[in-house]
Amino acid sequence: MSAKSPTLDPHNRKILRELQKNARLSNTELAELVGLSTTACWNRTRQLETEGYIQGYVALIDQQKMGYADTVLLEVTLDRHEDDALARFGEELALLPEVLEAYLVSGEYDYLVKVAVDGTAGYERFLREKLYRISGIRHSRSMFALRCMKKVSSLQV
């Protein structure tokens, strides 16, 4: 969908902004915040969901409280670059619960992967017991994140 879609008028943008702040708002609370009747707000929210602007609602879990205090950014290069090798690696990577995000990228490396771990010992376990058991990895390079400067769950409207 185009960024200039007529569906995203000022009221729809307000709905999206408010739901990004708090997706648990009742329709009545949301309608009040965006200046619409409850029926109009409900209809617009359903339309935004149907058209794919709202892809879902989630609970954001505190990574540190779950015992994964560190974030590692991992660059991975594969041995082969055929479609089947890329697909297999992507599928196996997606099964690992520590993997928060994974991107097939351009440049020197094939993948950029964001991983949640419990310190250097946890990262070593992740590498030995999980990542390096996926066949086809030629090289990897990792960086521990020292501090998160910005974190959002989706594009800001």
N, CA, C and O atoms as a GROMACS GRO file, in nm:
protein
  628
    1MET      N    1   0.083  -0.119   0.000
    1MET     CA    2   0.000   0.000   0.000
    1MET      C    3   0.087   0.124   0.000
    1MET      O    4   0.192   0.129   0.065
    2SER      N    5   0.044   0.221  -0.071
    2SER     CA    6   0.119   0.344  -0.085
    2SER      C    7   0.119   0.422   0.046
    2SER      O    8   0.022   0.419   0.122
    3ALA      N    9   0.231   0.494   0.072
    3ALA     CA   10   0.241   0.577   0.192
    3ALA      C   11   0.140   0.692   0.185
    3ALA      O   12   0.107   0.750   0.288
    4LYS      N   13   0.092   0.725   0.065
    4LYS     CA   14  -0.002   0.835   0.050
    4LYS      C   15  -0.145   0.785   0.034
    4LYS      O   16  -0.228   0.853  -0.026
    5SER      N   17  -0.173   0.668   0.085
    5SER     CA   18  -0.306   0.610   0.074
    5SER      C   19  -0.410   0.704   0.135
    5SER      O   20  -0.389   0.758   0.243
    6PRO      N   21  -0.522   0.723   0.066
    6PRO     CA   22  -0.627   0.811   0.120
    6PRO      C   23  -0.687   0.756   0.249
    6PRO      O   24  -0.753   0.831   0.322
    7THR      N   25  -0.666   0.628   0.279
    7THR     CA   26  -0.717   0.569   0.402
    7THR      C   27  -0.654   0.635   0.524
    7THR      O   28  -0.717   0.642   0.630
    8LEU      N   29  -0.532   0.683   0.511
    8LEU     CA   30  -0.462   0.740   0.627
    8LEU      C   31  -0.486   0.890   0.638
    8LEU      O   32  -0.394   0.971   0.622
    9ASP      N   33  -0.608   0.926   0.665
    9ASP     CA   34  -0.639   1.065   0.692
    9ASP      C   35  -0.596   1.098   0.836
    9ASP      O   36  -0.554   1.008   0.908
   10PRO      N   37  -0.607   1.223   0.879
   10PRO     CA   38  -0.560   1.260   1.013
   10PRO      C   39  -0.623   1.178   1.126
   10PRO      O   40  -0.554   1.146   1.223
   11HIS      N   41  -0.751   1.144   1.117
   11HIS     CA   42  -0.812   1.064   1.223
   11HIS      C   43  -0.752   0.923   1.229
   11HIS      O   44  -0.726   0.871   1.338
   12ASN      N   45  -0.729   0.863   1.113
   12ASN     CA   46  -0.669   0.729   1.111
   12ASN      C   47  -0.526   0.731   1.165
   12ASN      O   48  -0.484   0.639   1.234
   13ARG      N   49  -0.454   0.834   1.132
   13ARG     CA   50  -0.318   0.847   1.186
   13ARG      C   51  -0.322   0.863   1.339
   13ARG      O   52  -0.237   0.807   1.409
   14LYS      N   53  -0.418   0.938   1.390
   14LYS     CA   54  -0.432   0.953   1.535
   14LYS      C   55  -0.464   0.818   1.600
   14LYS      O   56  -0.410   0.784   1.705
   15ILE      N   57  -0.552   0.742   1.536
   15ILE     CA   58  -0.584   0.608   1.588
   15ILE      C   59  -0.457   0.523   1.596
   15ILE      O   60  -0.430   0.460   1.698
   16LEU      N   61  -0.382   0.522   1.489
   16LEU     CA   62  -0.257   0.443   1.488
   16LEU      C   63  -0.160   0.490   1.596
   16LEU      O   64  -0.100   0.408   1.665
   17ARG      N   65  -0.144   0.621   1.610
   17ARG     CA   66  -0.052   0.674   1.713
   17ARG      C   67  -0.095   0.634   1.853
   17ARG      O   68  -0.012   0.591   1.933
   18GLU      N   69  -0.223   0.646   1.882
   18GLU     CA   70  -0.272   0.612   2.016
   18GLU      C   71  -0.260   0.462   2.044
   18GLU      O   72  -0.225   0.422   2.155
   19LEU      N   73  -0.288   0.379   1.943
   19LEU     CA   74  -0.275   0.235   1.963
   19LEU      C   75  -0.128   0.193   1.978
   19LEU      O   76  -0.099   0.095   2.047
   20GLN      N   77  -0.036   0.267   1.915
   20GLN     CA   78   0.106   0.239   1.935
   20GLN      C   79   0.147   0.269   2.079
   20GLN      O   80   0.232   0.199   2.135
   21LYS      N   81   0.089   0.370   2.136
   21LYS     CA   82   0.120   0.404   2.275
   21LYS      C   83   0.059   0.304   2.372
   21LYS      O   84   0.121   0.266   2.471
   22ASN      N   85  -0.065   0.260   2.342
   22ASN     CA   86  -0.135   0.169   2.432
   22ASN      C   87  -0.240   0.091   2.353
   22ASN      O   88  -0.351   0.141   2.330
   23ALA      N   89  -0.206  -0.028   2.314
   23ALA     CA   90  -0.298  -0.111   2.235
   23ALA      C   91  -0.411  -0.170   2.318
   23ALA      O   92  -0.501  -0.233   2.264
   24ARG      N   93  -0.406  -0.150   2.449
   24ARG     CA   94  -0.511  -0.204   2.536
   24ARG      C   95  -0.622  -0.104   2.562
   24ARG      O   96  -0.712  -0.130   2.643
   25LEU      N   97  -0.619   0.010   2.495
   25LEU     CA   98  -0.726   0.108   2.511
   25LEU      C   99  -0.859   0.045   2.469
   25LEU      O  100  -0.865  -0.030   2.372
   26SER      N  101  -0.963   0.077   2.543
   26SER     CA  102  -1.097   0.036   2.498
   26SER      C  103  -1.133   0.124   2.378
   26SER      O  104  -1.074   0.230   2.358
   27ASN      N  105  -1.230   0.081   2.300
   27ASN     CA  106  -1.274   0.161   2.188
   27ASN      C  107  -1.328   0.296   2.235
   27ASN      O  108  -1.309   0.397   2.167
   28THR      N  109  -1.393   0.299   2.348
   28THR     CA  110  -1.446   0.424   2.404
   28THR      C  111  -1.333   0.520   2.438
   28THR      O  112  -1.339   0.639   2.406
   29GLU      N  113  -1.228   0.467   2.502
   29GLU     CA  114  -1.112   0.552   2.536
   29GLU      C  115  -1.042   0.601   2.410
   29GLU      O  116  -1.004   0.718   2.401
   30LEU      N  117  -1.026   0.513   2.314
   30LEU     CA  118  -0.961   0.550   2.189
   30LEU      C  119  -1.041   0.657   2.116
   30LEU      O  120  -0.984   0.755   2.068
   31ALA      N  121  -1.171   0.640   2.107
   31ALA     CA  122  -1.258   0.737   2.039
   31ALA      C  123  -1.246   0.874   2.104
   31ALA      O  124  -1.240   0.976   2.034
   32GLU      N  125  -1.241   0.878   2.236
   32GLU     CA  126  -1.228   1.005   2.307
   32GLU      C  127  -1.094   1.072   2.275
   32GLU      O  128  -1.088   1.193   2.254
   33LEU      N  129  -0.988   0.993   2.273
   33LEU     CA  130  -0.854   1.048   2.246
   33LEU      C  131  -0.840   1.104   2.105
   33LEU      O  132  -0.768   1.202   2.084
   34VAL      N  133  -0.908   1.041   2.008
   34VAL     CA  134  -0.891   1.085   1.869
   34VAL      C  135  -1.004   1.175   1.820
   34VAL      O  136  -1.001   1.224   1.707
   35GLY      N  137  -1.103   1.199   1.906
   35GLY     CA  138  -1.210   1.292   1.871
   35GLY      C  139  -1.313   1.237   1.774
   35GLY      O  140  -1.359   1.309   1.685
   36LEU      N  141  -1.349   1.110   1.791
   36LEU     CA  142  -1.451   1.048   1.706
   36LEU      C  143  -1.559   0.984   1.793
   36LEU      O  144  -1.539   0.963   1.913
   37SER      N  145  -1.672   0.954   1.731
   37SER     CA  146  -1.773   0.875   1.802
   37SER      C  147  -1.720   0.733   1.816
   37SER      O  148  -1.630   0.692   1.742
   38THR      N  149  -1.776   0.658   1.909
   38THR     CA  150  -1.728   0.521   1.929
   38THR      C  151  -1.752   0.435   1.805
   38THR      O  152  -1.669   0.350   1.771
   39THR      N  153  -1.865   0.454   1.738
   39THR     CA  154  -1.894   0.376   1.617
   39THR      C  155  -1.795   0.409   1.505
   39THR      O  156  -1.742   0.318   1.441
   40ALA      N  157  -1.772   0.536   1.482
   40ALA     CA  158  -1.678   0.577   1.376
   40ALA      C  159  -1.536   0.526   1.407
   40ALA      O  160  -1.465   0.481   1.317
   41CYS      N  161  -1.497   0.534   1.533
   41CYS     CA  162  -1.365   0.488   1.573
   41CYS      C  163  -1.353   0.337   1.553
   41CYS      O  164  -1.252   0.290   1.499
   42TRP      N  165  -1.454   0.262   1.595
   42TRP     CA  166  -1.453   0.117   1.579
   42TRP      C  167  -1.443   0.079   1.432
   42TRP      O  168  -1.365  -0.009   1.395
   43ASN      N  169  -1.524   0.146   1.346
   43ASN     CA  170  -1.522   0.118   1.202
   43ASN      C  171  -1.386   0.149   1.141
   43ASN      O  172  -1.334   0.070   1.061
   44ARG      N  173  -1.328   0.261   1.178
   44ARG     CA  174  -1.197   0.297   1.125
   44ARG      C  175  -1.088   0.200   1.171
   44ARG      O  176  -1.002   0.161   1.092
   45THR      N  177  -1.093   0.161   1.298
   45THR     CA  178  -0.994   0.066   1.350
   45THR      C  179  -1.005  -0.067   1.277
   45THR      O  180  -0.903  -0.124   1.238
   46ARG      N  181  -1.125  -0.118   1.257
   46ARG     CA  182  -1.146  -0.244   1.184
   46ARG      C  183  -1.096  -0.231   1.040
   46ARG      O  184  -1.036  -0.324   0.987
   47GLN      N  185  -1.120  -0.114   0.977
   47GLN     CA  186  -1.073  -0.092   0.840
   47GLN      C  187  -0.920  -0.092   0.835
   47GLN      O  188  -0.861  -0.149   0.743
   48LEU      N  189  -0.856  -0.030   0.934
   48LEU     CA  190  -0.709  -0.029   0.939
   48LEU      C  191  -0.655  -0.172   0.957
   48LEU      O  192  -0.550  -0.205   0.903
   49GLU      N  193  -0.726  -0.254   1.033
   49GLU     CA  194  -0.685  -0.394   1.050
   49GLU      C  195  -0.705  -0.471   0.919
   49GLU      O  196  -0.615  -0.544   0.876
   50THR      N  197  -0.821  -0.455   0.857
   50THR     CA  198  -0.853  -0.526   0.733
   50THR      C  199  -0.755  -0.491   0.622
   50THR      O  200  -0.715  -0.578   0.545
   51GLU      N  201  -0.717  -0.364   0.613
   51GLU     CA  202  -0.627  -0.320   0.508
   51GLU      C  203  -0.480  -0.349   0.540
   51GLU      O  204  -0.393  -0.322   0.457
   52GLY      N  205  -0.453  -0.403   0.658
   52GLY     CA  206  -0.316  -0.443   0.692
   52GLY      C  207  -0.230  -0.335   0.754
   52GLY      O  208  -0.111  -0.357   0.777
   53TYR      N  209  -0.286  -0.218   0.781
   53TYR     CA  210  -0.208  -0.115   0.850
   53TYR      C  211  -0.177  -0.159   0.993
   53TYR      O  212  -0.068  -0.135   1.044
   54ILE      N  213  -0.274  -0.223   1.056
   54ILE     CA  214  -0.254  -0.283   1.189
   54ILE      C  215  -0.240  -0.432   1.165
   54ILE      O  216  -0.334  -0.499   1.121
   55GLN      N  217  -0.121  -0.484   1.195
   55GLN     CA  218  -0.095  -0.625   1.169
   55GLN      C  219  -0.121  -0.714   1.288
   55GLN      O  220  -0.126  -0.836   1.274
   56GLY      N  221  -0.136  -0.656   1.405
   56GLY     CA  222  -0.162  -0.736   1.523
   56GLY      C  223  -0.137  -0.654   1.648
   56GLY      O  224  -0.095  -0.539   1.642
   57TYR      N  225  -0.163  -0.717   1.762
   57TYR     CA  226  -0.143  -0.654   1.892
   57TYR      C  227  -0.058  -0.748   1.975
   57TYR      O  228  -0.081  -0.869   1.975
   58VAL      N  229   0.040  -0.694   2.046
   58VAL     CA  230   0.132  -0.780   2.121
   58VAL      C  231   0.156  -0.724   2.261
   58VAL      O  232   0.134  -0.607   2.289
   59ALA      N  233   0.203  -0.813   2.348
   59ALA     CA  234   0.254  -0.772   2.478
   59ALA      C  235   0.406  -0.770   2.465
   59ALA      O  236   0.466  -0.868   2.421
   60LEU      N  237   0.469  -0.660   2.503
   60LEU     CA  238   0.614  -0.650   2.496
   60LEU      C  239   0.672  -0.701   2.628
   60LEU      O  240   0.641  -0.648   2.735
   61ILE      N  241   0.755  -0.803   2.619
   61ILE     CA  242   0.810  -0.869   2.736
   61ILE      C  243   0.948  -0.811   2.767
   61ILE      O  244   1.027  -0.788   2.676
   62ASP      N  245   0.977  -0.787   2.894
   62ASP     CA  246   1.106  -0.735   2.937
   62ASP      C  247   1.212  -0.845   2.925
   62ASP      O  248   1.210  -0.943   2.999
   63GLN      N  249   1.301  -0.827   2.832
   63GLN     CA  250   1.406  -0.923   2.801
   63GLN      C  251   1.494  -0.952   2.923
   63GLN      O  252   1.528  -1.067   2.949
   64GLN      N  253   1.530  -0.848   2.996
   64GLN     CA  254   1.617  -0.864   3.112
   64GLN      C  255   1.548  -0.945   3.223
   64GLN      O  256   1.610  -1.032   3.284
   65LYS      N  257   1.421  -0.916   3.248
   65LYS     CA  258   1.348  -0.989   3.352
   65LYS      C  259   1.332  -1.137   3.317
   65LYS      O  260   1.314  -1.221   3.405
   66MET      N  261   1.339  -1.168   3.188
   66MET     CA  262   1.328  -1.307   3.144
   66MET      C  263   1.463  -1.379   3.148
   66MET      O  264   1.473  -1.496   3.112
   67GLY      N  265   1.568  -1.307   3.192
   67GLY     CA  266   1.699  -1.370   3.204
   67GLY      C  267   1.788  -1.356   3.083
   67GLY      O  268   1.888  -1.428   3.070
   68TYR      N  269   1.754  -1.265   2.993
   68TYR     CA  270   1.834  -1.241   2.873
   68TYR      C  271   1.876  -1.095   2.872
   68TYR      O  272   1.823  -1.014   2.795
   69ALA      N  273   1.972  -1.062   2.956
   69ALA     CA  274   2.008  -0.923   2.979
   69ALA      C  275   2.084  -0.859   2.863
   69ALA      O  276   2.089  -0.736   2.853
   70ASP      N  277   2.142  -0.940   2.777
   70ASP     CA  278   2.226  -0.885   2.671
   70ASP      C  279   2.167  -0.907   2.532
   70ASP      O  280   2.097  -1.005   2.506
   71THR      N  281   2.198  -0.812   2.445
   71THR     CA  282   2.160  -0.822   2.304
   71THR      C  283   2.287  -0.829   2.222
   71THR      O  284   2.380  -0.750   2.241
   72VAL      N  285   2.289  -0.923   2.130
   72VAL     CA  286   2.404  -0.940   2.041
   72VAL      C  287   2.355  -0.920   1.898
   72VAL      O  288   2.251  -0.973   1.858
   73LEU      N  289   2.430  -0.843   1.823
   73LEU     CA  290   2.406  -0.828   1.679
   73LEU      C  291   2.506  -0.918   1.609
   73LEU      O  292   2.627  -0.905   1.629
   74LEU      N  293   2.456  -1.007   1.530
   74LEU     CA  294   2.537  -1.113   1.471
   74LEU      C  295   2.528  -1.104   1.319
   74LEU      O  296   2.419  -1.100   1.262
   75GLU      N  297   2.643  -1.100   1.256
   75GLU     CA  298   2.650  -1.102   1.110
   75GLU      C  299   2.692  -1.242   1.068
   75GLU      O  300   2.787  -1.298   1.122
   76VAL      N  301   2.621  -1.297   0.971
   76VAL     CA  302   2.646  -1.435   0.928
   76VAL      C  303   2.664  -1.440   0.777
   76VAL      O  304   2.589  -1.377   0.703
   77THR      N  305   2.765  -1.514   0.733
   77THR     CA  306   2.786  -1.542   0.592
   77THR      C  307   2.769  -1.692   0.570
   77THR      O  308   2.820  -1.772   0.648
   78LEU      N  309   2.698  -1.728   0.466
   78LEU     CA  310   2.676  -1.868   0.434
   78LEU      C  311   2.777  -1.917   0.330
   78LEU      O  312   2.836  -1.838   0.257
   79ASP      N  313   2.794  -2.051   0.325
   79ASP     CA  314   2.881  -2.113   0.224
   79ASP      C  315   2.823  -2.099   0.085
   79ASP      O  316   2.895  -2.072  -0.012
   80ARG      N  317   2.691  -2.116   0.076
   80ARG     CA  318   2.624  -2.115  -0.054
   80ARG      C  319   2.514  -2.011  -0.053
   80ARG      O  320   2.463  -1.972   0.053
   81HIS      N  321   2.478  -1.967  -0.172
   81HIS     CA  322   2.376  -1.862  -0.182
   81HIS      C  323   2.260  -1.901  -0.272
   81HIS      O  324   2.185  -1.815  -0.320
   82GLU      N  325   2.244  -2.031  -0.297
   82GLU     CA  326   2.129  -2.077  -0.375
   82GLU      C  327   2.002  -2.056  -0.292
   82GLU      O  328   2.007  -2.049  -0.169
   83ASP      N  329   1.891  -2.047  -0.360
   83ASP     CA  330   1.763  -2.022  -0.293
   83ASP      C  331   1.735  -2.123  -0.182
   83ASP      O  332   1.688  -2.087  -0.074
   84ASP      N  333   1.763  -2.252  -0.209
   84ASP     CA  334   1.732  -2.354  -0.108
   84ASP      C  335   1.818  -2.337   0.017
   84ASP      O  336   1.769  -2.358   0.128
   85ALA      N  337   1.945  -2.299   0.001
   85ALA     CA  338   2.034  -2.279   0.117
   85ALA      C  339   1.988  -2.159   0.199
   85ALA      O  340   1.986  -2.165   0.322
   86LEU      N  341   1.951  -2.052   0.132
   86LEU     CA  342   1.902  -1.933   0.203
   86LEU      C  343   1.770  -1.964   0.275
   86LEU      O  344   1.751  -1.924   0.390
   87ALA      N  345   1.682  -2.034   0.209
   87ALA     CA  346   1.553  -2.066   0.270
   87ALA      C  347   1.571  -2.157   0.391
   87ALA      O  348   1.510  -2.135   0.495
   88ARG      N  349   1.655  -2.260   0.378
   88ARG     CA  350   1.677  -2.353   0.488
   88ARG      C  351   1.737  -2.282   0.608
   88ARG      O  352   1.694  -2.304   0.722
   89PHE      N  353   1.838  -2.197   0.585
   89PHE     CA  354   1.899  -2.123   0.694
   89PHE      C  355   1.796  -2.033   0.763
   89PHE      O  356   1.788  -2.029   0.886
   90GLY      N  357   1.719  -1.961   0.684
   90GLY     CA  358   1.617  -1.873   0.740
   90GLY      C  359   1.514  -1.948   0.822
   90GLY      O  360   1.473  -1.900   0.928
   91GLU      N  361   1.471  -2.063   0.775
   91GLU     CA  362   1.372  -2.144   0.848
   91GLU      C  363   1.429  -2.194   0.980
   91GLU      O  364   1.362  -2.189   1.083
   92GLU      N  365   1.552  -2.244   0.978
   92GLU     CA  366   1.613  -2.296   1.101
   92GLU      C  367   1.642  -2.183   1.200
   92GLU      O  368   1.625  -2.202   1.321
   93LEU      N  369   1.684  -2.069   1.151
   93LEU     CA  370   1.710  -1.954   1.237
   93LEU      C  371   1.582  -1.908   1.306
   93LEU      O  372   1.584  -1.873   1.424
   94ALA      N  373   1.472  -1.908   1.232
   94ALA     CA  374   1.344  -1.863   1.286
   94ALA      C  375   1.295  -1.952   1.401
   94ALA      O  376   1.212  -1.908   1.481
   95LEU      N  377   1.344  -2.074   1.410
   95LEU     CA  378   1.302  -2.165   1.517
   95LEU      C  379   1.372  -2.139   1.650
   95LEU      O  380   1.330  -2.190   1.754
   96LEU      N  381   1.479  -2.060   1.648
   96LEU     CA  382   1.557  -2.036   1.770
   96LEU      C  383   1.492  -1.926   1.853
   96LEU      O  384   1.481  -1.813   1.805
   97PRO      N  385   1.450  -1.956   1.976
   97PRO     CA  386   1.378  -1.856   2.056
   97PRO      C  387   1.462  -1.733   2.092
   97PRO      O  388   1.406  -1.626   2.115
   98GLU      N  389   1.593  -1.746   2.097
   98GLU     CA  390   1.679  -1.632   2.130
   98GLU      C  391   1.686  -1.529   2.017
   98GLU      O  392   1.721  -1.414   2.040
   99VAL      N  393   1.652  -1.570   1.896
   99VAL     CA  394   1.658  -1.481   1.781
   99VAL      C  395   1.537  -1.389   1.784
   99VAL      O  396   1.423  -1.433   1.771
  100LEU      N  397   1.563  -1.260   1.801
  100LEU     CA  398   1.457  -1.159   1.807
  100LEU      C  399   1.421  -1.107   1.668
  100LEU      O  400   1.304  -1.084   1.638
  101GLU      N  401   1.522  -1.089   1.585
  101GLU     CA  402   1.503  -1.040   1.449
  101GLU      C  403   1.612  -1.100   1.362
  101GLU      O  404   1.722  -1.126   1.409
  102ALA      N  405   1.581  -1.120   1.235
  102ALA     CA  406   1.680  -1.170   1.139
  102ALA      C  407   1.649  -1.112   1.003
  102ALA      O  408   1.534  -1.112   0.958
  103TYR      N  409   1.752  -1.061   0.937
  103TYR     CA  410   1.736  -0.997   0.808
  103TYR      C  411   1.834  -1.055   0.708
  103TYR      O  412   1.952  -1.072   0.740
  104LEU      N  413   1.789  -1.086   0.589
  104LEU     CA  414   1.876  -1.114   0.476
  104LEU      C  415   1.918  -0.978   0.425
  104LEU      O  416   1.833  -0.895   0.392
  105VAL      N  417   2.049  -0.953   0.418
  105VAL     CA  418   2.097  -0.817   0.389
  105VAL      C  419   2.191  -0.816   0.270
  105VAL      O  420   2.243  -0.920   0.227
  106SER      N  421   2.213  -0.697   0.217
  106SER     CA  422   2.314  -0.678   0.114
  106SER      C  423   2.445  -0.645   0.183
  106SER      O  424   2.447  -0.611   0.301
  107GLY      N  425   2.554  -0.655   0.110
  107GLY     CA  426   2.684  -0.619   0.166
  107GLY      C  427   2.772  -0.739   0.191
  107GLY      O  428   2.754  -0.844   0.129
  108GLU      N  429   2.867  -0.724   0.281
  108GLU     CA  430   2.969  -0.825   0.307
  108GLU      C  431   2.911  -0.952   0.369
  108GLU      O  432   2.961  -1.062   0.342
  109TYR      N  433   2.808  -0.940   0.452
  109TYR     CA  434   2.746  -1.054   0.519
  109TYR      C  435   2.611  -1.082   0.458
  109TYR      O  436   2.552  -0.996   0.392
  110ASP      N  437   2.561  -1.203   0.478
  110ASP     CA  438   2.432  -1.243   0.422
  110ASP      C  439   2.316  -1.210   0.516
  110ASP      O  440   2.208  -1.173   0.470
  111TYR      N  441   2.339  -1.223   0.646
  111TYR     CA  442   2.233  -1.202   0.745
  111TYR      C  443   2.280  -1.111   0.856
  111TYR      O  444   2.397  -1.112   0.895
  112LEU      N  445   2.187  -1.032   0.907
  112LEU     CA  446   2.205  -0.957   1.031
  112LEU      C  447   2.101  -1.011   1.127
  112LEU      O  448   1.981  -1.008   1.098
  113VAL      N  449   2.147  -1.060   1.241
  113VAL     CA  450   2.059  -1.128   1.336
  113VAL      C  451   2.070  -1.062   1.472
  113VAL      O  452   2.181  -1.036   1.520
  114LYS      N  453   1.957  -1.035   1.535
  114LYS     CA  454   1.953  -0.977   1.670
  114LYS      C  455   1.915  -1.090   1.766
  114LYS      O  456   1.811  -1.155   1.750
  115VAL      N  457   2.002  -1.112   1.865
  115VAL     CA  458   1.986  -1.227   1.954
  115VAL      C  459   1.984  -1.180   2.100
  115VAL      O  460   2.061  -1.092   2.138
  116ALA      N  461   1.895  -1.238   2.180
  116ALA     CA  462   1.890  -1.211   2.324
  116ALA      C  463   1.962  -1.324   2.396
  116ALA      O  464   1.933  -1.441   2.374
  117VAL      N  465   2.058  -1.288   2.482
  117VAL     CA  466   2.137  -1.390   2.553
  117VAL      C  467   2.159  -1.346   2.698
  117VAL      O  468   2.134  -1.231   2.735
  118ASP      N  469   2.207  -1.440   2.778
  118ASP     CA  470   2.243  -1.412   2.917
  118ASP      C  471   2.395  -1.404   2.925
  118ASP      O  472   2.461  -1.502   2.962
  119GLY      N  473   2.450  -1.289   2.891
  119GLY     CA  474   2.594  -1.266   2.902
  119GLY      C  475   2.676  -1.346   2.801
  119GLY      O  476   2.623  -1.410   2.711
  120THR      N  477   2.808  -1.338   2.820
  120THR     CA  478   2.899  -1.405   2.726
  120THR      C  479   2.885  -1.557   2.734
  120THR      O  480   2.895  -1.625   2.632
  121ALA      N  481   2.861  -1.611   2.854
  121ALA     CA  482   2.843  -1.756   2.866
  121ALA      C  483   2.716  -1.800   2.793
  121ALA      O  484   2.715  -1.903   2.727
  122GLY      N  485   2.611  -1.723   2.805
  122GLY     CA  486   2.487  -1.753   2.734
  122GLY      C  487   2.504  -1.743   2.584
  122GLY      O  488   2.447  -1.822   2.509
  123TYR      N  489   2.584  -1.646   2.541
  123TYR     CA  490   2.609  -1.632   2.397
  123TYR      C  491   2.692  -1.749   2.346
  123TYR      O  492   2.665  -1.801   2.238
  124GLU      N  493   2.790  -1.791   2.423
  124GLU     CA  494   2.871  -1.906   2.380
  124GLU      C  495   2.782  -2.030   2.367
  124GLU      O  496   2.795  -2.105   2.270
  125ARG      N  497   2.692  -2.052   2.464
  125ARG     CA  498   2.599  -2.166   2.456
  125ARG      C  499   2.511  -2.155   2.332
  125ARG      O  500   2.491  -2.254   2.262
  126PHE      N  501   2.460  -2.035   2.305
  126PHE     CA  502   2.378  -2.015   2.186
  126PHE      C  503   2.455  -2.054   2.060
  126PHE      O  504   2.403  -2.124   1.974
  127LEU      N  505   2.581  -2.007   2.051
  127LEU     CA  506   2.662  -2.039   1.933
  127LEU      C  507   2.685  -2.189   1.920
  127LEU      O  508   2.656  -2.249   1.816
  128ARG      N  509   2.738  -2.250   2.026
  128ARG     CA  510   2.775  -2.391   2.021
  128ARG      C  511   2.655  -2.484   2.006
  128ARG      O  512   2.656  -2.576   1.924
  129GLU      N  513   2.551  -2.460   2.086
  129GLU     CA  514   2.440  -2.553   2.093
  129GLU      C  515   2.330  -2.529   1.990
  129GLU      O  516   2.247  -2.617   1.965
  130LYS      N  517   2.328  -2.410   1.931
  130LYS     CA  518   2.218  -2.378   1.840
  130LYS      C  519   2.265  -2.327   1.705
  130LYS      O  520   2.246  -2.394   1.603
  131LEU      N  521   2.327  -2.210   1.702
  131LEU     CA  522   2.358  -2.150   1.573
  131LEU      C  523   2.453  -2.235   1.491
  131LEU      O  524   2.427  -2.260   1.373
  132TYR      N  525   2.562  -2.281   1.550
  132TYR     CA  526   2.662  -2.356   1.472
  132TYR      C  527   2.617  -2.496   1.437
  132TYR      O  528   2.689  -2.567   1.367
  133ARG      N  529   2.502  -2.537   1.484
  133ARG     CA  530   2.445  -2.665   1.442
  133ARG      C  531   2.364  -2.652   1.314
  133ARG      O  532   2.320  -2.751   1.256
  134ILE      N  533   2.343  -2.528   1.272
  134ILE     CA  534   2.279  -2.504   1.143
  134ILE      C  535   2.388  -2.516   1.037
  134ILE      O  536   2.487  -2.442   1.042
  135SER      N  537   2.371  -2.606   0.944
  135SER     CA  538   2.475  -2.627   0.844
  135SER      C  539   2.478  -2.512   0.744
  135SER      O  540   2.378  -2.445   0.720
  136GLY      N  541   2.595  -2.491   0.687
  136GLY     CA  542   2.610  -2.393   0.580
  136GLY      C  543   2.668  -2.260   0.622
  136GLY      O  544   2.683  -2.171   0.538
  137ILE      N  545   2.702  -2.242   0.750
  137ILE     CA  546   2.760  -2.115   0.794
  137ILE      C  547   2.910  -2.116   0.763
  137ILE      O  548   2.982  -2.206   0.804
  138ARG      N  549   2.955  -2.015   0.690
  138ARG     CA  550   3.097  -2.002   0.660
  138ARG      C  551   3.167  -1.914   0.762
  138ARG      O  552   3.278  -1.945   0.806
  139HIS      N  553   3.101  -1.804   0.802
  139HIS     CA  554   3.167  -1.708   0.890
  139HIS      C  555   3.061  -1.631   0.967
  139HIS      O  556   2.951  -1.608   0.918
  140SER      N  557   3.096  -1.591   1.088
  140SER     CA  558   3.008  -1.503   1.165
  140SER      C  559   3.093  -1.402   1.241
  140SER      O  560   3.210  -1.425   1.270
  141ARG      N  561   3.031  -1.291   1.270
  141ARG     CA  562   3.095  -1.185   1.349
  141ARG      C  563   2.988  -1.128   1.440
  141ARG      O  564   2.874  -1.107   1.398
  142SER      N  565   3.025  -1.103   1.565
  142SER     CA  566   2.924  -1.057   1.660
  142SER      C  567   2.969  -0.932   1.733
  142SER      O  568   3.087  -0.903   1.749
  143MET      N  569   2.867  -0.858   1.778
  143MET     CA  570   2.888  -0.736   1.855
  143MET      C  571   2.786  -0.733   1.967
  143MET      O  572   2.667  -0.746   1.942
  144PHE      N  573   2.832  -0.717   2.091
  144PHE     CA  574   2.740  -0.700   2.203
  144PHE      C  575   2.693  -0.556   2.204
  144PHE      O  576   2.773  -0.463   2.194
  145ALA      N  577   2.562  -0.537   2.216
  145ALA     CA  578   2.507  -0.402   2.229
  145ALA      C  579   2.538  -0.353   2.370
  145ALA      O  580   2.510  -0.422   2.468
  146LEU      N  581   2.594  -0.234   2.380
  146LEU     CA  582   2.627  -0.176   2.510
  146LEU      C  583   2.508  -0.103   2.570
  146LEU      O  584   2.486  -0.105   2.691
  147ARG      N  585   2.433  -0.037   2.484
  147ARG     CA  586   2.316   0.039   2.529
  147ARG      C  587   2.223   0.057   2.411
  147ARG      O  588   2.267   0.077   2.298
  148CYS      N  589   2.095   0.049   2.437
  148CYS     CA  590   1.995   0.072   2.332
  148CYS      C  591   1.962   0.221   2.329
  148CYS      O  592   1.920   0.277   2.430
  149MET      N  593   1.982   0.284   2.218
  149MET     CA  594   1.956   0.427   2.204
  149MET      C  595   1.813   0.456   2.160
  149MET      O  596   1.758   0.562   2.192
  150LYS      N  597   1.754   0.364   2.089
  150LYS     CA  598   1.614   0.380   2.045
  150LYS      C  599   1.557   0.241   2.018
  150LYS      O  600   1.622   0.156   1.958
  151LYS      N  601   1.434   0.221   2.066
  151LYS     CA  602   1.368   0.093   2.043
  151LYS      C  603   1.220   0.120   2.025
  151LYS      O  604   1.154   0.170   2.116
  152VAL      N  605   1.169   0.088   1.909
  152VAL     CA  606   1.027   0.099   1.884
  152VAL      C  607   0.978  -0.035   1.829
  152VAL      O  608   1.056  -0.111   1.771
  153SER      N  609   0.851  -0.063   1.847
  153SER     CA  610   0.799  -0.191   1.801
  153SER      C  611   0.750  -0.186   1.658
  153SER      O  612   0.733  -0.291   1.595
  154SER      N  613   0.728  -0.066   1.603
  154SER     CA  614   0.689  -0.053   1.464
  154SER      C  615   0.713   0.091   1.418
  154SER      O  616   0.748   0.179   1.498
  155LEU      N  617   0.694   0.113   1.292
  155LEU     CA  618   0.712   0.245   1.233
  155LEU      C  619   0.627   0.346   1.306
  155LEU      O  620   0.508   0.323   1.330
  156GLN      N  621   0.685   0.459   1.340
  156GLN     CA  622   0.611   0.564   1.409
  156GLN      C  623   0.530   0.644   1.308
  156GLN      O  624   0.582   0.687   1.205
  157VAL      N  625   0.401   0.665   1.338
  157VAL     CA  626   0.310   0.731   1.244
  157VAL      C  627   0.302   0.878   1.276
  157VAL      O  628   0.230   0.952   1.209
   0.00000   0.00000   0.00000
